[in-house]
Amino acid sequence: MRALLLCLLVAPVLFGEERNALQEAETAFRTGNLDQAQRLAREVLAADPGAAGAHMILGVIAARRGEWQEVIPRFRTVIRLAPTNPHGYFYLGQAYLYQRRWQDAVRFFTEALRRNYPERSRLLVELALARYEAGTPQEALATLEQMGGVPEAPHTARYYAVMASVRSALDQPDAALESIRRARDLDTSNPHHWEFLISHLIETSQLSLALAESIQAQKKFPDEPAIQFLFGLAGYQFGYVHLTELALRNLTELETGDPRISMLKGLAHYLRGQKEAAMREFADAARHGVRGSKLLLALVLKDSGDLVKAERYLREAEPSNPRDGQLQFELAKISLLRGETSEALTRLQKAAKLMPREPMVQYRLATLYRKLGDSRKANEHSQSFEKLKKERDTELANSPVRRLDGAAQEGVLPPP
């Protein structure tokens, strides 16, 4: 909630309060002297407990310091004292957003909107984020569309970042990718934009692009654990064990107890053919709730011939990862082995929507439609397979994997 902490300007006329002490508190707040601002605001309240501007200052200072037991009562006092003023509702909404109380955030942002909060674009972006997090992406999209276009700076990058999340939730991977690229390009210093971008590329099977972006990101953000983890995951997708092991080393140095360390260890073991060790690490990562660990555990079990356990882990992973295209693809393949063509078709169609550039999904669809006697659809998916396969071959030929030796010389990777 950086906007909450850095962008608040409390004008004395906002609440009709012109006392010198409150003016001094506001000046101290703007100049970053929080201790003085806090002391002066409390002096104002000692003389007048109904000074809404002083409560506002104390609420924002408490938010900056993470003192959440004070933040919400302060802002609730503000809206009680000044019920027609939208600012208290907006900042209370941001406080709830920061605490992941999505429905409460939606409610107070909506109240701020109803009272004509002056920074309308900023408010709509925050309201859309709250609605997305509350599990209503269609409403979030409608909220963003109320702007009638892209907002001007400084809200442009955040607009695109929220739009990317919304488009992803609505199973629109290409639109999500376009939005997060714009957010990243507008605000390259925000590691979360890079995380979303790399994760999205991996999830939609755009592996060469994912690797290229992760190599850039891990150099730009050497102290970001999530970036290092994605760096190792992208390397695994190409079977480049040295890259995964470098990410493992970096992550271990940054966060010794990070549960994603087990995930990277498992990936390195798997690439080296050590399946038993890989299963142990993936199982440990799964116990700690690491996203994707159950899918990888299922893949190792499937390779070992244990389809029953593999399917069990896939189905356990599905509720928390309903838009994981690879998971849908693996469940579809198990259904095909059992002859359950209807379920297999449903899952393959979903996988195709989630991973529109994955050629093997198109190949399986072509094979299944041919088995079902639908030659027209079989031919359509065969053509898609051939087209995507050629694109994948070209992508691999020009991928960063072929430049890894050069990267090693630059200090990005250890020599293989």
TILO-59559 format. One line per field, with one value per residue (C-alpha): residue number from 0; residue in three letters; x, y, z. Coordinates in steps of 0.02 Angstrom, whole numbers, padded with zeros to 5 digits. Layout:
# TILO-59559
resi	c(NUM | ...) .
resn	c(ALA | ...) .
u	c(X | ...) .
v	c(Y | ...) .
w	c(Z | ...) .
//
This chain:
# TILO-59559
resi	c(0 | 1 | 2 | 3 | 4 | 5 | 6 | 7 | 8 | 9 | 10 | 11 | 12 | 13 | 14 | 15 | 16 | 17 | 18 | 19 | 20 | 21 | 22 | 23 | 24 | 25 | 26 | 27 | 28 | 29 | 30 | 31 | 32 | 33 | 34 | 35 | 36 | 37 | 38 | 39 | 40 | 41 | 42 | 43 | 44 | 45 | 46 | 47 | 48 | 49 | 50 | 51 | 52 | 53 | 54 | 55 | 56 | 57 | 58 | 59 | 60 | 61 | 62 | 63 | 64 | 65 | 66 | 67 | 68 | 69 | 70 | 71 | 72 | 73 | 74 | 75 | 76 | 77 | 78 | 79 | 80 | 81 | 82 | 83 | 84 | 85 | 86 | 87 | 88 | 89 | 90 | 91 | 92 | 93 | 94 | 95 | 96 | 97 | 98 | 99 | 100 | 101 | 102 | 103 | 104 | 105 | 106 | 107 | 108 | 109 | 110 | 111 | 112 | 113 | 114 | 115 | 116 | 117 | 118 | 119 | 120 | 121 | 122 | 123 | 124 | 125 | 126 | 127 | 128 | 129 | 130 | 131 | 132 | 133 | 134 | 135 | 136 | 137 | 138 | 139 | 140 | 141 | 142 | 143 | 144 | 145 | 146 | 147 | 148 | 149 | 150 | 151 | 152 | 153 | 154 | 155 | 156 | 157 | 158 | 159 | 160 | 161 | 162 | 163 | 164 | 165 | 166 | 167 | 168 | 169 | 170 | 171 | 172 | 173 | 174 | 175 | 176 | 177 | 178 | 179 | 180 | 181 | 182 | 183 | 184 | 185 | 186 | 187 | 188 | 189 | 190 | 191 | 192 | 193 | 194 | 195 | 196 | 197 | 198 | 199 | 200 | 201 | 202 | 203 | 204 | 205 | 206 | 207 | 208 | 209 | 210 | 211 | 212 | 213 | 214 | 215 | 216 | 217 | 218 | 219 | 220 | 221 | 222 | 223 | 224 | 225 | 226 | 227 | 228 | 229 | 230 | 231 | 232 | 233 | 234 | 235 | 236 | 237 | 238 | 239 | 240 | 241 | 242 | 243 | 244 | 245 | 246 | 247 | 248 | 249 | 250 | 251 | 252 | 253 | 254 | 255 | 256 | 257 | 258 | 259 | 260 | 261 | 262 | 263 | 264 | 265 | 266 | 267 | 268 | 269 | 270 | 271 | 272 | 273 | 274 | 275 | 276 | 277 | 278 | 279 | 280 | 281 | 282 | 283 | 284 | 285 | 286 | 287 | 288 | 289 | 290 | 291 | 292 | 293 | 294 | 295 | 296 | 297 | 298 | 299 | 300 | 301 | 302 | 303 | 304 | 305 | 306 | 307 | 308 | 309 | 310 | 311 | 312 | 313 | 314 | 315 | 316 | 317 | 318 | 319 | 320 | 321 | 322 | 323 | 324 | 325 | 326 | 327 | 328 | 329 | 330 | 331 | 332 | 333 | 334 | 335 | 336 | 337 | 338 | 339 | 340 | 341 | 342 | 343 | 344 | 345 | 346 | 347 | 348 | 349 | 350 | 351 | 352 | 353 | 354 | 355 | 356 | 357 | 358 | 359 | 360 | 361 | 362 | 363 | 364 | 365 | 366 | 367 | 368 | 369 | 370 | 371 | 372 | 373 | 374 | 375 | 376 | 377 | 378 | 379 | 380 | 381 | 382 | 383 | 384 | 385 | 386 | 387 | 388 | 389 | 390 | 391 | 392 | 393 | 394 | 395 | 396 | 397 | 398 | 399 | 400 | 401 | 402 | 403 | 404 | 405 | 406 | 407 | 408 | 409 | 410 | 411 | 412 | 413 | 414 | 415) .
resn	c(MET | ARG | ALA | LEU | LEU | LEU | CYS | LEU | LEU | VAL | ALA | PRO | VAL | LEU | PHE | GLY | GLU | GLU | ARG | ASN | ALA | LEU | GLN | GLU | ALA | GLU | THR | ALA | PHE | ARG | THR | GLY | ASN | LEU | ASP | GLN | ALA | GLN | ARG | LEU | ALA | ARG | GLU | VAL | LEU | ALA | ALA | ASP | PRO | GLY | ALA | ALA | GLY | ALA | HIS | MET | ILE | LEU | GLY | VAL | ILE | ALA | ALA | ARG | ARG | GLY | GLU | TRP | GLN | GLU | VAL | ILE | PRO | ARG | PHE | ARG | THR | VAL | ILE | ARG | LEU | ALA | PRO | THR | ASN | PRO | HIS | GLY | TYR | PHE | TYR | LEU | GLY | GLN | ALA | TYR | LEU | TYR | GLN | ARG | ARG | TRP | GLN | ASP | ALA | VAL | ARG | PHE | PHE | THR | GLU | ALA | LEU | ARG | ARG | ASN | TYR | PRO | GLU | ARG | SER | ARG | LEU | LEU | VAL | GLU | LEU | ALA | LEU | ALA | ARG | TYR | GLU | ALA | GLY | THR | PRO | GLN | GLU | ALA | LEU | ALA | THR | LEU | GLU | GLN | MET | GLY | GLY | VAL | PRO | GLU | ALA | PRO | HIS | THR | ALA | ARG | TYR | TYR | ALA | VAL | MET | ALA | SER | VAL | ARG | SER | ALA | LEU | ASP | GLN | PRO | ASP | ALA | ALA | LEU | GLU | SER | ILE | ARG | ARG | ALA | ARG | ASP | LEU | ASP | THR | SER | ASN | PRO | HIS | HIS | TRP | GLU | PHE | LEU | ILE | SER | HIS | LEU | ILE | GLU | THR | SER | GLN | LEU | SER | LEU | ALA | LEU | ALA | GLU | SER | ILE | GLN | ALA | GLN | LYS | LYS | PHE | PRO | ASP | GLU | PRO | ALA | ILE | GLN | PHE | LEU | PHE | GLY | LEU | ALA | GLY | TYR | GLN | PHE | GLY | TYR | VAL | HIS | LEU | THR | GLU | LEU | ALA | LEU | ARG | ASN | LEU | THR | GLU | LEU | GLU | THR | GLY | ASP | PRO | ARG | ILE | SER | MET | LEU | LYS | GLY | LEU | ALA | HIS | TYR | LEU | ARG | GLY | GLN | LYS | GLU | ALA | ALA | MET | ARG | GLU | PHE | ALA | ASP | ALA | ALA | ARG | HIS | GLY | VAL | ARG | GLY | SER | LYS | LEU | LEU | LEU | ALA | LEU | VAL | LEU | LYS | ASP | SER | GLY | ASP | LEU | VAL | LYS | ALA | GLU | ARG | TYR | LEU | ARG | GLU | ALA | GLU | PRO | SER | ASN | PRO | ARG | ASP | GLY | GLN | LEU | GLN | PHE | GLU | LEU | ALA | LYS | ILE | SER | LEU | LEU | ARG | GLY | GLU | THR | SER | GLU | ALA | LEU | THR | ARG | LEU | GLN | LYS | ALA | ALA | LYS | LEU | MET | PRO | ARG | GLU | PRO | MET | VAL | GLN | TYR | ARG | LEU | ALA | THR | LEU | TYR | ARG | LYS | LEU | GLY | ASP | SER | ARG | LYS | ALA | ASN | GLU | HIS | SER | GLN | SER | PHE | GLU | LYS | LEU | LYS | LYS | GLU | ARG | ASP | THR | GLU | LEU | ALA | ASN | SER | PRO | VAL | ARG | ARG | LEU | ASP | GLY | ALA | ALA | GLN | GLU | GLY | VAL | LEU | PRO | PRO | PRO) .
u	c(00000 | 00138 | 00009 | -00073 | 00091 | 00169 | 00031 | -00076 | -00092 | -00202 | -00255 | -00314 | -00467 | -00518 | -00610 | -00625 | -00487 | -00362 | -00274 | -00089 | -00046 | -00136 | -00052 | 00116 | 00074 | 00031 | 00192 | 00294 | 00206 | 00241 | 00425 | 00442 | 00460 | 00336 | 00378 | 00346 | 00188 | 00125 | 00162 | 00077 | -00075 | -00097 | -00086 | -00225 | -00333 | -00299 | -00378 | -00510 | -00548 | -00657 | -00515 | -00535 | -00376 | -00271 | -00349 | -00308 | -00125 | -00110 | -00195 | -00075 | 00077 | 00015 | -00007 | 00169 | 00235 | 00128 | 00033 | -00129 | -00215 | -00225 | -00249 | -00428 | -00499 | -00418 | -00496 | -00663 | -00657 | -00621 | -00775 | -00881 | -00824 | -00832 | -00959 | -00979 | -00794 | -00729 | -00548 | -00578 | -00673 | -00534 | -00395 | -00498 | -00523 | -00335 | -00304 | -00422 | -00342 | -00172 | -00242 | -00318 | -00495 | -00558 | -00745 | -00719 | -00600 | -00731 | -00864 | -00765 | -00691 | -00870 | -00920 | -00776 | -00831 | -01010 | -00944 | -00842 | -00666 | -00564 | -00431 | -00558 | -00436 | -00332 | -00489 | -00556 | -00390 | -00390 | -00573 | -00540 | -00396 | -00506 | -00643 | -00518 | -00447 | -00624 | -00651 | -00757 | -00644 | -00788 | -00839 | -00657 | -00648 | -00807 | -00731 | -00575 | -00682 | -00773 | -00619 | -00654 | -00471 | -00299 | -00267 | -00123 | 00033 | 00062 | -00077 | -00041 | 00075 | -00037 | -00187 | -00101 | -00041 | -00218 | -00284 | -00159 | -00222 | -00402 | -00372 | -00280 | -00425 | -00543 | -00437 | -00372 | -00186 | -00132 | -00221 | -00145 | 00029 | 00006 | -00051 | 00088 | 00219 | 00154 | 00155 | 00333 | 00395 | 00317 | 00388 | 00541 | 00594 | 00445 | 00496 | 00314 | 00285 | 00430 | 00367 | 00196 | 00270 | 00389 | 00258 | 00132 | 00255 | 00295 | 00112 | 00066 | 00213 | 00312 | 00469 | 00604 | 00531 | 00515 | 00697 | 00753 | 00651 | 00709 | 00893 | 00866 | 00764 | 00886 | 01025 | 00914 | 00844 | 00980 | 00902 | 00724 | 00688 | 00536 | 00638 | 00778 | 00650 | 00571 | 00745 | 00776 | 00604 | 00629 | 00797 | 00718 | 00594 | 00741 | 00831 | 00976 | 01024 | 01166 | 01046 | 00927 | 01069 | 01130 | 00955 | 00954 | 01117 | 01056 | 00890 | 00975 | 01089 | 00942 | 00816 | 00883 | 00710 | 00617 | 00510 | 00542 | 00719 | 00648 | 00563 | 00725 | 00818 | 00686 | 00702 | 00891 | 00877 | 00749 | 00858 | 01002 | 00893 | 00879 | 00692 | 00682 | 00772 | 00664 | 00505 | 00562 | 00597 | 00435 | 00338 | 00421 | 00378 | 00198 | 00185 | 00231 | 00106 | 00228 | 00131 | 00162 | 00246 | 00102 | 00102 | 00288 | 00268 | 00131 | 00242 | 00381 | 00256 | 00184 | 00358 | 00382 | 00221 | 00113 | -00037 | -00151 | -00045 | -00004 | -00188 | -00221 | -00093 | -00155 | -00333 | -00275 | -00183 | -00327 | -00438 | -00300 | -00232 | -00387 | -00304 | -00145 | -00142 | -00009 | -00111 | -00264 | -00158 | -00090 | -00264 | -00324 | -00186 | -00234 | -00416 | -00362 | -00269 | -00430 | -00534 | -00633 | -00645 | -00776 | -00676 | -00515 | -00591 | -00653 | -00484 | -00390 | -00500 | -00466 | -00279 | -00283 | -00365 | -00240 | -00088 | -00131 | 00049 | 00080 | 00090 | 00069 | -00103 | -00156 | -00081 | -00183 | -00341 | -00313 | -00286 | -00442 | -00555 | -00494 | -00539 | -00711 | -00737 | -00734 | -00612 | -00641 | -00589 | -00450 | -00378 | -00395 | -00298 | -00169 | -00136 | -00124 | -00001 | 00111 | 00107 | 00146 | 00281 | 00371 | 00357 | 00423 | 00570 | 00614 | 00595 | 00710 | 00838 | 00847 | 00825 | 00942 | 00990 | 01102 | 01186 | 01211 | 01397 | 01413 | 01307 | 01424 | 01569 | 01473 | 01452 | 01268 | 01294 | 01430 | 01513 | 01424) .
v	c(00000 | 00122 | 00245 | 00248 | 00282 | 00409 | 00503 | 00572 | 00761 | 00823 | 01003 | 01100 | 01161 | 00982 | 00970 | 01155 | 01151 | 01293 | 01278 | 01314 | 01150 | 01050 | 01151 | 01116 | 00931 | 00927 | 01016 | 00894 | 00749 | 00813 | 00840 | 00665 | 00710 | 00580 | 00587 | 00773 | 00755 | 00620 | 00724 | 00879 | 00782 | 00708 | 00882 | 00937 | 00789 | 00823 | 00994 | 00937 | 00749 | 00789 | 00853 | 00737 | 00799 | 00748 | 00574 | 00562 | 00604 | 00478 | 00344 | 00364 | 00367 | 00207 | 00127 | 00176 | 00094 | -00061 | -00026 | -00099 | -00108 | 00082 | 00111 | 00055 | 00134 | 00298 | 00298 | 00242 | 00392 | 00503 | 00445 | 00461 | 00641 | 00687 | 00566 | 00664 | 00677 | 00539 | 00537 | 00439 | 00305 | 00291 | 00269 | 00149 | 00048 | 00045 | -00009 | -00156 | -00196 | -00204 | -00323 | -00434 | -00399 | -00388 | -00367 | -00229 | -00143 | -00153 | -00081 | 00073 | 00106 | 00104 | 00229 | 00341 | 00329 | 00373 | 00528 | 00582 | 00550 | 00673 | 00552 | 00447 | 00347 | 00299 | 00247 | 00141 | 00048 | 00008 | -00042 | -00156 | -00238 | -00268 | -00344 | -00456 | -00516 | -00543 | -00669 | -00564 | -00530 | -00484 | -00345 | -00293 | -00280 | -00176 | -00061 | -00032 | 00000 | 00140 | 00247 | 00251 | 00226 | 00209 | 00330 | 00451 | 00435 | 00398 | 00267 | 00193 | 00051 | -00003 | 00000 | -00120 | -00232 | -00249 | -00275 | -00416 | -00506 | -00483 | -00546 | -00697 | -00737 | -00727 | -00854 | -00724 | -00765 | -00661 | -00506 | -00535 | -00548 | -00386 | -00294 | -00355 | -00313 | -00135 | -00126 | -00193 | -00074 | 00075 | 00025 | -00084 | -00064 | -00161 | -00345 | -00400 | -00353 | -00465 | -00606 | -00602 | -00594 | -00741 | -00847 | -00811 | -00858 | -01023 | -01063 | -01030 | -01135 | -00990 | -01063 | -00976 | -00806 | -00855 | -00902 | -00742 | -00635 | -00731 | -00710 | -00521 | -00518 | -00616 | -00496 | -00344 | -00410 | -00519 | -00501 | -00550 | -00732 | -00749 | -00694 | -00818 | -00957 | -00919 | -00909 | -01088 | -01146 | -01073 | -01160 | -01325 | -01309 | -01321 | -01457 | -01341 | -01408 | -01285 | -01140 | -01221 | -01257 | -01077 | -01018 | -01142 | -01073 | -00894 | -00929 | -01025 | -00878 | -00757 | -00857 | -01012 | -01071 | -01033 | -01187 | -01156 | -01217 | -01394 | -01365 | -01313 | -01458 | -01575 | -01500 | -01519 | -01700 | -01738 | -01664 | -01772 | -01928 | -01945 | -01977 | -02040 | -01886 | -01775 | -01852 | -01822 | -01638 | -01612 | -01695 | -01577 | -01427 | -01490 | -01502 | -01319 | -01271 | -01220 | -01185 | -01315 | -01442 | -01567 | -01559 | -01598 | -01736 | -01810 | -01805 | -01900 | -02029 | -02046 | -02074 | -02208 | -02294 | -02248 | -02172 | -02187 | -02077 | -01961 | -01930 | -01905 | -01765 | -01686 | -01681 | -01613 | -01474 | -01427 | -01326 | -01202 | -01200 | -01209 | -01111 | -01215 | -01275 | -01407 | -01482 | -01492 | -01572 | -01706 | -01747 | -01759 | -01885 | -01992 | -01987 | -02042 | -02190 | -02243 | -02217 | -02075 | -01974 | -01849 | -01791 | -01795 | -01683 | -01558 | -01547 | -01537 | -01393 | -01302 | -01336 | -01267 | -01108 | -01088 | -01137 | -01075 | -01095 | -01274 | -01387 | -01552 | -01502 | -01475 | -01644 | -01733 | -01642 | -01693 | -01874 | -01875 | -01795 | -01919 | -02060 | -01981 | -01975 | -01785 | -01766 | -01579 | -01536 | -01665 | -01579 | -01407 | -01460 | -01552 | -01392 | -01296 | -01425 | -01409 | -01219 | -01212 | -01344 | -01242 | -01088 | -01185 | -01253 | -01077 | -01013 | -01148 | -01116 | -00934 | -00961 | -00903 | -01086 | -01072 | -00921 | -00990 | -01016 | -00832 | -00791 | -00893 | -00789 | -00633 | -00705 | -00748 | -00935 | -01054 | -01146 | -01311) .
w	c(00000 | -00046 | -00112 | 00059 | 00146 | 00030 | -00059 | 00081 | 00087 | 00228 | 00198 | 00351 | 00257 | 00222 | 00385 | 00419 | 00550 | 00550 | 00716 | 00712 | 00797 | 00664 | 00526 | 00607 | 00620 | 00435 | 00390 | 00495 | 00412 | 00236 | 00276 | 00346 | 00530 | 00588 | 00773 | 00778 | 00673 | 00791 | 00946 | 00876 | 00815 | 00988 | 01064 | 00948 | 01002 | 01184 | 01160 | 01035 | 01020 | 00870 | 00760 | 00610 | 00526 | 00676 | 00676 | 00491 | 00519 | 00661 | 00556 | 00411 | 00525 | 00608 | 00437 | 00387 | 00544 | 00527 | 00687 | 00622 | 00790 | 00781 | 00593 | 00569 | 00729 | 00678 | 00504 | 00573 | 00688 | 00538 | 00443 | 00601 | 00625 | 00441 | 00363 | 00201 | 00162 | 00047 | 00107 | 00265 | 00168 | 00040 | 00166 | 00269 | 00111 | 00081 | 00260 | 00237 | 00069 | 00151 | 00281 | 00146 | 00205 | 00028 | 00054 | 00182 | 00060 | -00078 | 00037 | 00089 | -00083 | -00148 | -00015 | -00065 | -00247 | -00200 | -00111 | -00264 | -00202 | -00307 | -00374 | -00466 | -00572 | -00420 | -00326 | -00470 | -00486 | -00300 | -00303 | -00452 | -00359 | -00207 | -00315 | -00403 | -00237 | -00173 | -00313 | -00431 | -00582 | -00697 | -00578 | -00567 | -00756 | -00761 | -00630 | -00734 | -00887 | -00794 | -00825 | -01010 | -01049 | -00973 | -00828 | -00833 | -00725 | -00585 | -00592 | -00764 | -00713 | -00569 | -00687 | -00806 | -00664 | -00596 | -00772 | -00797 | -00641 | -00695 | -00873 | -00806 | -00688 | -00837 | -00934 | -01058 | -01054 | -01204 | -01140 | -00968 | -01044 | -01142 | -00986 | -00872 | -01003 | -01007 | -00817 | -00811 | -00946 | -00858 | -00688 | -00714 | -00532 | -00465 | -00444 | -00430 | -00612 | -00662 | -00551 | -00631 | -00806 | -00782 | -00692 | -00829 | -00966 | -00878 | -00847 | -01029 | -01091 | -01166 | -01097 | -01197 | -01158 | -00975 | -00967 | -01054 | -00935 | -00781 | -00829 | -00838 | -00679 | -00571 | -00619 | -00586 | -00421 | -00342 | -00169 | -00216 | -00164 | -00278 | -00429 | -00390 | -00371 | -00540 | -00616 | -00559 | -00615 | -00788 | -00801 | -00755 | -00897 | -01018 | -00920 | -00877 | -00707 | -00678 | -00689 | -00566 | -00446 | -00458 | -00413 | -00269 | -00203 | -00218 | -00134 | 00008 | 00040 | 00043 | 00145 | 00232 | 00286 | 00125 | 00082 | -00103 | -00071 | -00062 | -00229 | -00314 | -00234 | -00303 | -00477 | -00473 | -00415 | -00549 | -00687 | -00626 | -00632 | -00442 | -00434 | -00255 | -00190 | -00300 | -00229 | -00051 | -00086 | -00182 | -00042 | 00083 | -00026 | -00040 | 00150 | 00158 | 00024 | -00112 | -00270 | -00406 | -00292 | -00299 | -00488 | -00494 | -00365 | -00474 | -00628 | -00540 | -00476 | -00650 | -00722 | -00590 | -00644 | -00494 | -00583 | -00432 | -00321 | -00465 | -00498 | -00313 | -00301 | -00462 | -00398 | -00229 | -00320 | -00434 | -00313 | -00273 | -00453 | -00564 | -00704 | -00713 | -00893 | -00863 | -00722 | -00834 | -00970 | -00852 | -00787 | -00967 | -01009 | -00861 | -00917 | -01091 | -01019 | -00934 | -01090 | -01011 | -01172 | -01114 | -00962 | -01063 | -01197 | -01069 | -00986 | -01151 | -01208 | -01045 | -01060 | -01238 | -01176 | -01034 | -01139 | -01315 | -01374 | -01314 | -01469 | -01375 | -01313 | -01494 | -01540 | -01406 | -01460 | -01640 | -01589 | -01479 | -01610 | -01738 | -01618 | -01595 | -01784 | -01800 | -01944 | -01966 | -01788 | -01795 | -01948 | -01868 | -01715 | -01821 | -01917 | -01753 | -01689 | -01843 | -01835 | -01649 | -01664 | -01796 | -01687 | -01537 | -01638 | -01694 | -01518 | -01450 | -01585 | -01534 | -01348 | -01210 | -01184 | -01336 | -01258 | -01085 | -01108 | -01149 | -00997 | -00890 | -00951 | -00894 | -00720 | -00739 | -00733 | -00677 | -00822 | -00862) .
//
